[in-house]
Structure formats: structure tokens, C-alpha cells
């Protein structure tokens, strides 16, 4: 079992969701996030004051999958999120020690679904 965490551009969320659905991956958590990487932000002038904006809007996807679905999930995220520009995002893959479905008490691979 793995936990896949991906940070992507907000405007690419629908494309990523469509790619995941096409790969038959329907379960995910999505949250808004702020961050910066190689983009380093930008400068903006507001009422004559220069502001440095270095935390940019991102979307964080969390998807728990069984080992068979790791590569299809990663491929779908890349397919939907890639533009070729700096700031496309990052994907992290972590080992998932345990998963428990609250409703039924199922554990492990069957709880992920």
C-alpha cells in the first residue's frame, strides 16, 4: 500500500481528475496549498508598495492505492498536470503502514478498495 501525494497547478486539477478517472482511479483527497519551488514567486505593486509574493497557490492531491495501482496513478497525474513549464509540480510516494475503513472495520488492502 502506498500514499501518493502530488502538488499541482490549480488550473490543471480538472485535467488530472479526468486522467485519473480514465485510469479507473476515483478515490482522492484534494486540498488547497501554498508553496514555492523554482518559480520563486513574483513581485506585485499594491497602492505604491512593492510586495513580494513567494508562496504560490497549489493543489495537493492525496491518493492511497494498492501496489498494483501506483504506476497507473503516477502516470495519470503526470499526463494531466504536465505543461513542460517550471511549476508543474511534484509527486511523492510514501509507504502506507495501515489503512482502516471506519464503517466496516476492514483493514489493509481491502480497506483501500
Number of C-alpha atoms within 10 A of each C-alpha: 19 20 18 20 20 21 25 26 18 15 11 17 19 12 16 21 19 17 21 23 14 11 15 13 17 11 13 14 10 14 10 12 15 12 14 15 13 7 14 13 14 11 10 12 9 8 6 7 8 10 11 12 12 15 15 16 14 23 19 21 21 18 20 24 20 16 12 10 15 17 10 15 21 17 14 21 27 20 15 18 25 17 13 7 8 10 18 17 20 14 15 12 15 11 11 14 9 12 16 14 13 9 7 8 9 13 13 15 15 11 16 18 10
